[in-house]
Amino acid sequence: MDHVAALRHAFDLFSAGDIEGFVDGLAEDFVDHEPMPGIPPTKAGTKEVLTVMRAGFPDMRFDVEDILADGDKVVARLHVTGTQTGSFVGIPATGRKIDVAAIDIVRFADDGLAHEHWGVMDVMSIMQQLGVAPEGMPG
């Protein structure tokens, strides 16, 4: 199994707006170790998170800048961009663009599906760029 290709493909699907295709690459026992508050860390919860993100940022993209594999885990450094033209976690549409970094680690199994995810996204920077957090605070 080419886990690097599988992860790249998942990010391409999300960037194209294909949440169903993205979620099809997740195992039924998928666990997200970076869940959004109030949403279960499951395959269904991940679909909900991605739907919330896409609703707030219909043009959101996850562009891979670096990707490394070690055994069953793949690590990707991402460039995340989008324009907030919809409501996002209670923030009305601002029309502002976001441009942030993210790191994702995904564990795959021999079935070719993602079984676990760990990740870090610069959420403070997102809030600053949307104008809902003061500039100059550490991100």
N, C-alpha and C positions, 0 to 999 in steps of 0.2 A: 504494500500500500504506500502511495506517495502522499504522506500526511501534509507536506508543505503545499503541494498542489491543491489538496482538499481545503486547506485553510485559505489559500489565495482565492479559490473559487467561491468560498463562502462570503468573503469580503466583497468580491465582485458582484455576487447576487444581491447583497444588501445595498450596495452602491447603485445598482440598477433598479432598486425598489422591490425586489422579489423576496419578500419576507418568508413566504411559504417555501421557496426553494432553499433559503438559508436554514430554516427550521428542519427541513427534510434531512439535513446533514447532522442532526443531533440525535443521539441514542434516546430510547425511551427512558433510560435511567439517568439522563443527563443531570449534572449538578453544576449550578453557577455559584462560585464562591465569592462573587461580587454582585449580589442581588440588589435590585432597587428596593428601598424600604417599602414594605407593604405588599410586595409581589413575591410569590414563592420562587425559590431558586431551582426551578424545574424546566423541562422543555417547554411546557405551556407558559410558564412565567417568563421565560426568555422571549417567547413570541410576543407576549404582552409588552415587555420592555421595548423590543424593537419596533412594535406598532406605535408606542408612545413617542419614541424618538423620531420615527418617520412622519408622524402627524405634526409634530412641532417643527421639524426640519425636513420638508419633502425632498430637498435636493442633497441631503446628507450623504457624504462619501467617506468611506474608510479606505484610504490609499496606503498600501504597504510600502514602507521605506526600507525596512530590513526584516529578514525572516531567517530563523535558525531552527534546526531540529536536533533533538537529542533523544534517541530511543522513541518512546511513544508520545513525547511532548514536542510541541512546536511553539516557538516564541516569535511574536511579530511586534515590530515597532511601527505604529500607524500615525498617519497624518489625517486628522478628522476635520472635515469642513462642512459647512452648511449654512443656510439662511433661515432664521426663525420666522416663518410666515404663518405658523399655527400656534395654538396654545401648547405649552410645554411645562409639565409639573406645576400647574397653577399660574404660570407666567403668561400673560396674554402676548400675542404676536408682537414682536418689536421691529421686524424687518431687518434686524441686525445680523451680521455674519459672525460665525464662530470659526476659529482656526486653532486647534489644540492638538497636543500629543497624547498618545495612548500606548499602553503596552498590554498585550494579551498573551496568555499562555493557555494552550489547549492540549488536553490529553486525548489522544485517539486510541482506538482499539483495532484489532485485526479485522473487524467488520467495516473499517473505513469511516466510522462515525465518531463524532466528538462526544466524549463521555464526561469531561470536566472542563471548567473554565475558571481561570483566575485573571484578574485584570486591574489596571490602574488607568484612570482617565483624569485629566486636569479639570475637575469639576469647578474649582474656584475660578479658574481662568474663564470657563464658559459663563459663569454667573457675572463676572466682571465685564466680559464682552457683550453680554445681554443688557448690561446697565443695572443689574439688581444687586450687585455687591460693589463696595468701594474699590476703586483702583488703588494700586500700591500695596494691597494686602498680599501676604505671601500666598502663592498658588500651589 
